Amino acid sequence: MAYNNIKFVNEDGIGILTISRPKALNALNTETVTELNDCVGKIEADESVKVVIITGEGAKSFVAGADIVEMSTKNPVEGRKFGKISQDTFTRIENLPQPVIAAVNGYALGGGCELACACDFRYAAENAKFGQPEVGLGITPGFGGTQRLPRVVGRGYGKEMIFRANMIDAQEAHRIGLVNKVVPQEELMDTCKKVAKEIMGNAPIAVQLAKTAINRGINCDVVTGIAYEDEVFALCFSTADQKEGMDAFVNKRAKHFQGK
C-alpha cells in the first residue's frame, strides 16, 4: 500500500512513524487512518522494529484532530464507521508488542490527543498543546478519548479536559501526568531516540511481556492482574535472555540479549 499521508522509516530498530498532512496540521481523515492502520499492521509483524516513535510532520502540529471538513458531512452510519476504524487502529497501536513513544511536536487535539494516549508514554515539545475539543463541536471524543484519557490522567482531569473543551500547554500536561517529559522542540526527536535506545538495551521479550501485563492488568482487578504477572514472570525463566541477563550481572560483564 502506497502512503499519501504518513511516512515510516526503520532507523536501526527504531521505527519512526510520521503523520504527514502539514497543510491540514496533520489532521486525521479516513484515508490517513486507513494508511495508519495498514502501517501499524506491518510494524506488528516486523521483528526488526524494536521501538516505535509516532510524531507529526513539521514543528507546529502532532495531530490537530480529526478532519472536521470531512466529518461535517457524515451521517450517523458514516460517523460510526469512521469512529470504528479509528478506534480499532488506536487499539492496535496500544497493543503493539513494541513499546510506542509519542513525540508530541505541537498541537495534539481531539484525535491527536487520543492518538498520544494510545502510545505507551508521551514526550512533548515546549510548544505542544493538548485538548479534547469535541463537545464544543457537538460530538463526543470518538477515538478512545473518553476511556484512555481518564486512565492516563485520572477521572477528574480527564473529565475536565473533555467537558471544558479547552487546550492545556505542555507544562500543564506534564503536571497532570499526561506527558512524561517536556523538552525544547529541537531536542524532542533526539530525546525520544535516546530513550528508545535505552529500551532496546533491555531484554526484548521481557519488555514485551511487561507491556502486556500492564495493559491487561490496568483494566481488571488487582488480583487478576497479579495472577497474570505471575504467569509472565515465570515465562521469562524459559528464555535465553533471562539466562544471559542474570549471568552478565553475576559475572559483571556486558549483556547481549538476542530476544530468545
DRENDO-1510 file (C-alpha; in Angstrom, 1 decimal, always signed):
<recs>
REC; n; res; u; v; w
REC; 1; MET; +0.0; +0.0; +0.0 .
REC; 2; ALA; +1.4; +3.4; -1.0 .
REC; 3; TYR; +1.0; +6.1; +1.6 .
REC; 4; ASN; +0.0; +9.6; +0.8 .
REC; 5; ASN; -0.4; +10.9; +4.4 .
REC; 6; ILE; +2.1; +9.1; +6.5 .
REC; 7; LYS; +5.8; +8.2; +6.4 .
REC; 8; PHE; +7.6; +5.3; +8.0 .
REC; 9; VAL; +11.3; +4.6; +8.4 .
REC; 10; ASN; +13.2; +2.0; +10.3 .
REC; 11; GLU; +16.4; +3.6; +11.8 .
REC; 12; ASP; +18.4; +0.6; +13.2 .
REC; 13; GLY; +15.4; -0.9; +15.0 .
REC; 14; ILE; +13.6; +2.4; +15.9 .
REC; 15; GLY; +10.5; +2.7; +13.7 .
REC; 16; ILE; +9.6; +6.4; +13.2 .
REC; 17; LEU; +6.0; +6.8; +12.0 .
REC; 18; THR; +5.1; +10.4; +10.9 .
REC; 19; ILE; +1.6; +11.7; +10.3 .
REC; 20; SER; +2.3; +13.9; +7.2 .
REC; 21; ARG; -0.5; +16.2; +6.2 .
REC; 22; PRO; +1.2; +19.5; +7.2 .
REC; 23; LYS; -1.3; +21.7; +5.2 .
REC; 24; ALA; -4.1; +20.3; +7.4 .
REC; 25; LEU; -2.0; +20.4; +10.6 .
REC; 26; ASN; -1.7; +16.6; +10.2 .
REC; 27; ALA; -5.5; +16.1; +10.8 .
REC; 28; LEU; -6.8; +12.6; +10.5 .
REC; 29; ASN; -9.2; +11.9; +7.7 .
REC; 30; THR; -10.4; +8.4; +6.6 .
REC; 31; GLU; -7.5; +7.9; +4.1 .
REC; 32; THR; -4.9; +8.8; +6.8 .
REC; 33; VAL; -6.4; +6.5; +9.4 .
REC; 34; THR; -6.6; +3.7; +6.8 .
REC; 35; GLU; -2.9; +4.2; +6.0 .
REC; 36; LEU; -2.0; +4.3; +9.6 .
REC; 37; ASN; -3.8; +1.0; +10.3 .
REC; 38; ASP; -2.0; -0.6; +7.4 .
REC; 39; CYS; +1.4; +0.6; +8.6 .
REC; 40; VAL; +0.7; -0.5; +12.2 .
REC; 41; GLY; -0.1; -4.0; +10.9 .
REC; 42; LYS; +3.2; -4.1; +9.1 .
REC; 43; ILE; +5.1; -2.9; +12.2 .
REC; 44; GLU; +3.4; -5.5; +14.3 .
REC; 45; ALA; +4.8; -8.3; +12.1 .
REC; 46; ASP; +8.3; -6.8; +11.7 .
REC; 47; GLU; +10.6; -8.2; +14.3 .
REC; 48; SER; +13.4; -5.8; +13.2 .
REC; 49; VAL; +11.4; -2.9; +14.7 .
REC; 50; LYS; +12.1; -2.8; +18.4 .
REC; 51; VAL; +10.6; +0.5; +19.5 .
REC; 52; VAL; +8.2; +2.9; +17.7 .
REC; 53; ILE; +8.1; +6.7; +17.8 .
REC; 54; ILE; +5.0; +8.4; +16.5 .
REC; 55; THR; +5.2; +12.1; +15.6 .
REC; 56; GLY; +3.8; +14.7; +13.2 .
REC; 57; GLU; +5.3; +16.4; +10.2 .
REC; 58; GLY; +6.7; +19.9; +10.9 .
REC; 59; ALA; +7.2; +21.9; +14.1 .
REC; 60; LYS; +3.6; +23.1; +14.6 .
REC; 61; SER; +1.4; +20.1; +14.9 .
REC; 62; PHE; +1.5; +16.5; +16.1 .
REC; 63; VAL; -2.1; +15.8; +15.0 .
REC; 64; ALA; -4.6; +18.7; +15.2 .
REC; 65; GLY; -7.6; +16.3; +15.5 .
REC; 66; ALA; -9.8; +14.6; +13.1 .
REC; 67; ASP; -10.6; +16.3; +9.8 .
REC; 68; ILE; -13.6; +18.4; +10.6 .
REC; 69; VAL; -14.3; +19.3; +7.0 .
REC; 70; GLU; -14.7; +15.6; +6.2 .
REC; 71; MET; -16.7; +14.8; +9.4 .
REC; 72; SER; -19.1; +17.7; +8.9 .
REC; 73; THR; -20.9; +15.9; +6.1 .
REC; 74; LYS; -21.2; +12.5; +7.7 .
REC; 75; ASN; -24.4; +10.8; +8.7 .
REC; 76; PRO; -24.7; +8.5; +11.8 .
REC; 77; VAL; -23.7; +5.4; +9.8 .
REC; 78; GLU; -20.7; +7.1; +8.3 .
REC; 79; GLY; -19.7; +8.7; +11.6 .
REC; 80; ARG; -19.8; +5.3; +13.3 .
REC; 81; LYS; -17.7; +3.7; +10.5 .
REC; 82; PHE; -15.1; +6.5; +10.8 .
REC; 83; GLY; -15.0; +6.2; +14.6 .
REC; 84; LYS; -14.7; +2.4; +14.5 .
REC; 85; ILE; -11.7; +2.3; +12.1 .
REC; 86; SER; -10.0; +5.0; +14.2 .
REC; 87; GLN; -10.7; +3.2; +17.5 .
REC; 88; ASP; -9.5; -0.1; +16.1 .
REC; 89; THR; -6.3; +1.5; +14.7 .
REC; 90; PHE; -5.5; +3.2; +18.0 .
REC; 91; THR; -6.2; +0.0; +20.0 .
REC; 92; ARG; -3.8; -1.8; +17.6 .
REC; 93; ILE; -1.2; +0.8; +18.4 .
REC; 94; GLU; -1.8; +0.4; +22.1 .
REC; 95; ASN; -1.4; -3.4; +21.8 .
REC; 96; LEU; +1.7; -3.4; +19.6 .
REC; 97; PRO; +4.3; -5.8; +21.0 .
REC; 98; GLN; +6.9; -2.9; +20.6 .
REC; 99; PRO; +6.9; +0.0; +23.1 .
REC; 100; VAL; +5.5; +3.1; +21.4 .
REC; 101; ILE; +6.6; +6.6; +22.3 .
REC; 102; ALA; +4.6; +9.7; +21.2 .
REC; 103; ALA; +6.8; +12.6; +20.2 .
REC; 104; VAL; +4.3; +15.4; +20.5 .
REC; 105; ASN; +5.8; +18.2; +18.5 .
REC; 106; GLY; +2.9; +20.7; +18.5 .
REC; 107; TYR; -0.9; +20.6; +18.6 .
REC; 108; ALA; -2.4; +17.3; +19.9 .
REC; 109; LEU; -6.1; +18.0; +19.8 .
REC; 110; GLY; -9.0; +15.7; +19.7 .
REC; 111; GLY; -7.9; +12.6; +17.7 .
REC; 112; GLY; -4.3; +13.8; +18.2 .
REC; 113; CYS; -4.6; +13.7; +22.0 .
REC; 114; GLU; -6.3; +10.3; +21.6 .
REC; 115; LEU; -3.5; +9.0; +19.4 .
REC; 116; ALA; -1.0; +10.2; +22.0 .
REC; 117; CYS; -2.9; +8.4; +24.8 .
REC; 118; ALA; -2.8; +5.2; +22.8 .
REC; 119; CYS; +1.0; +5.3; +22.9 .
REC; 120; ASP; +2.9; +3.8; +25.9 .
REC; 121; PHE; +4.1; +7.2; +27.0 .
REC; 122; ARG; +4.5; +10.7; +25.7 .
REC; 123; TYR; +7.3; +13.3; +25.4 .
REC; 124; ALA; +6.3; +16.8; +24.4 .
REC; 125; ALA; +8.0; +19.8; +22.9 .
REC; 126; GLU; +7.7; +23.1; +24.8 .
REC; 127; ASN; +5.2; +24.4; +22.2 .
REC; 128; ALA; +2.9; +21.4; +22.5 .
REC; 129; LYS; -0.8; +21.9; +23.2 .
REC; 130; PHE; -3.3; +19.2; +24.3 .
REC; 131; GLY; -7.1; +19.2; +24.3 .
REC; 132; GLN; -10.3; +17.4; +23.6 .
REC; 133; PRO; -12.5; +20.0; +21.9 .
REC; 134; GLU; -15.2; +17.6; +20.7 .
REC; 135; VAL; -18.1; +18.7; +22.9 .
REC; 136; GLY; -17.7; +22.2; +21.5 .
REC; 137; LEU; -18.4; +20.8; +18.1 .
REC; 138; GLY; -21.5; +18.9; +19.2 .
REC; 139; ILE; -19.8; +15.4; +19.4 .
REC; 140; THR; -18.0; +13.3; +22.0 .
REC; 141; PRO; -14.4; +12.1; +21.7 .
REC; 142; GLY; -14.8; +9.1; +19.4 .
REC; 143; PHE; -11.3; +7.5; +19.1 .
REC; 144; GLY; -11.0; +6.2; +22.6 .
REC; 145; GLY; -10.6; +9.6; +24.4 .
REC; 146; THR; -13.4; +9.0; +27.0 .
REC; 147; GLN; -11.7; +5.8; +28.1 .
REC; 148; ARG; -7.9; +6.3; +27.7 .
REC; 149; LEU; -7.5; +9.9; +28.8 .
REC; 150; PRO; -9.1; +9.4; +32.3 .
REC; 151; ARG; -7.0; +6.3; +32.7 .
REC; 152; VAL; -3.9; +8.3; +31.9 .
REC; 153; VAL; -4.6; +11.5; +34.0 .
REC; 154; GLY; -7.3; +10.3; +36.4 .
REC; 155; ARG; -11.1; +10.9; +36.2 .
REC; 156; GLY; -11.1; +14.5; +37.4 .
REC; 157; TYR; -8.5; +15.9; +35.0 .
REC; 158; GLY; -9.9; +13.7; +32.2 .
REC; 159; LYS; -13.4; +14.9; +32.7 .
REC; 160; GLU; -12.3; +18.5; +33.0 .
REC; 161; MET; -10.4; +18.4; +29.7 .
REC; 162; ILE; -13.3; +16.8; +27.9 .
REC; 163; PHE; -16.1; +18.9; +29.5 .
REC; 164; ARG; -14.3; +22.2; +29.2 .
REC; 165; ALA; -13.0; +21.5; +25.6 .
REC; 166; ASN; -10.1; +23.8; +26.3 .
REC; 167; MET; -6.4; +23.5; +25.5 .
REC; 168; ILE; -3.6; +23.0; +28.0 .
REC; 169; ASP; +0.1; +23.7; +27.4 .
REC; 170; ALA; +2.9; +21.2; +27.7 .
REC; 171; GLN; +3.8; +22.2; +31.3 .
REC; 172; GLU; +0.3; +21.7; +32.5 .
REC; 173; ALA; +0.1; +18.3; +30.6 .
REC; 174; HIS; +3.3; +17.3; +32.4 .
REC; 175; ARG; +1.9; +18.4; +35.8 .
REC; 176; ILE; -1.2; +16.2; +35.4 .
REC; 177; GLY; +0.7; +13.2; +34.1 .
REC; 178; LEU; -0.3; +13.4; +30.5 .
REC; 179; VAL; +3.3; +13.7; +29.4 .
REC; 180; ASN; +6.4; +12.2; +30.9 .
REC; 181; LYS; +8.8; +15.0; +29.9 .
REC; 182; VAL; +8.9; +18.4; +28.2 .
REC; 183; VAL; +11.9; +19.3; +26.1 .
REC; 184; PRO; +12.8; +22.1; +23.6 .
REC; 185; GLN; +11.3; +21.4; +20.1 .
REC; 186; GLU; +14.8; +20.9; +18.6 .
REC; 187; GLU; +15.6; +18.3; +21.2 .
REC; 188; LEU; +12.4; +16.3; +21.0 .
REC; 189; MET; +13.3; +13.6; +18.5 .
REC; 190; ASP; +16.8; +13.1; +19.8 .
REC; 191; THR; +15.4; +12.7; +23.3 .
REC; 192; CYS; +12.9; +10.1; +22.1 .
REC; 193; LYS; +15.5; +8.2; +20.2 .
REC; 194; LYS; +17.8; +8.2; +23.2 .
REC; 195; VAL; +15.0; +6.7; +25.3 .
REC; 196; ALA; +14.2; +4.2; +22.5 .
REC; 197; LYS; +17.9; +3.0; +22.5 .
REC; 198; GLU; +17.8; +2.6; +26.3 .
REC; 199; ILE; +14.7; +0.4; +26.0 .
REC; 200; MET; +16.4; -1.6; +23.2 .
REC; 201; GLY; +19.3; -2.3; +25.5 .
REC; 202; ASN; +17.0; -4.4; +27.7 .
REC; 203; ALA; +15.7; -7.9; +27.1 .
REC; 204; PRO; +13.1; -7.5; +24.3 .
REC; 205; ILE; +10.9; -10.5; +25.4 .
REC; 206; ALA; +10.8; -9.2; +28.9 .
REC; 207; VAL; +9.9; -5.7; +27.7 .
REC; 208; GLN; +7.0; -7.1; +25.6 .
REC; 209; LEU; +5.7; -9.2; +28.4 .
REC; 210; ALA; +5.9; -6.3; +30.9 .
REC; 211; LYS; +3.9; -4.2; +28.4 .
REC; 212; THR; +1.3; -6.9; +28.0 .
REC; 213; ALA; +1.0; -7.4; +31.8 .
REC; 214; ILE; +0.5; -3.6; +32.4 .
REC; 215; ASN; -2.1; -3.2; +29.6 .
REC; 216; ARG; -4.1; -6.3; +30.6 .
REC; 217; GLY; -3.8; -5.6; +34.3 .
REC; 218; ILE; -4.8; -2.0; +34.2 .
REC; 219; ASN; -8.3; -2.9; +33.0 .
REC; 220; CYS; -9.1; -5.6; +35.6 .
REC; 221; ASP; -9.0; -6.0; +39.3 .
REC; 222; VAL; -5.6; -6.2; +41.0 .
REC; 223; VAL; -5.9; -9.9; +41.9 .
REC; 224; THR; -6.4; -10.9; +38.3 .
REC; 225; GLY; -3.6; -8.5; +37.2 .
REC; 226; ILE; -1.2; -10.0; +39.7 .
REC; 227; ALA; -2.1; -13.5; +38.6 .
REC; 228; TYR; -1.2; -12.6; +35.0 .
REC; 229; GLU; +2.0; -11.0; +36.2 .
REC; 230; ASP; +2.8; -14.3; +37.9 .
REC; 231; GLU; +2.4; -16.1; +34.6 .
REC; 232; VAL; +4.6; -13.8; +32.6 .
REC; 233; PHE; +7.3; -13.6; +35.3 .
REC; 234; ALA; +7.5; -17.4; +35.3 .
REC; 235; LEU; +7.6; -17.5; +31.5 .
REC; 236; CYS; +10.7; -15.3; +31.4 .
REC; 237; PHE; +12.7; -18.1; +33.0 .
REC; 238; SER; +12.2; -20.1; +29.9 .
REC; 239; THR; +14.1; -17.5; +27.8 .
REC; 240; ALA; +17.8; -17.3; +26.8 .
REC; 241; ASP; +17.6; -13.6; +27.6 .
REC; 242; GLN; +16.9; -14.4; +31.3 .
REC; 243; LYS; +19.9; -16.6; +31.4 .
REC; 244; GLU; +22.1; -14.0; +29.7 .
REC; 245; GLY; +20.9; -11.1; +31.8 .
REC; 246; MET; +21.5; -12.8; +35.1 .
REC; 247; ASP; +24.8; -14.4; +34.1 .
REC; 248; ALA; +26.0; -11.0; +32.9 .
REC; 249; PHE; +25.0; -9.4; +36.2 .
REC; 250; VAL; +26.6; -12.2; +38.4 .
REC; 251; ASN; +29.8; -12.1; +36.3 .
REC; 252; LYS; +29.9; -8.3; +36.0 .
REC; 253; ARG; +30.1; -8.4; +32.2 .
REC; 254; ALA; +28.3; -6.7; +29.3 .
REC; 255; LYS; +25.0; -8.3; +28.4 .
REC; 256; HIS; +24.0; -9.3; +24.9 .
REC; 257; PHE; +20.3; -10.0; +24.5 .
REC; 258; GLN; +19.0; -12.0; +21.5 .
REC; 259; GLY; +15.3; -11.8; +22.0 .
REC; 260; LYS; +15.0; -15.6; +22.6 .
</recs>
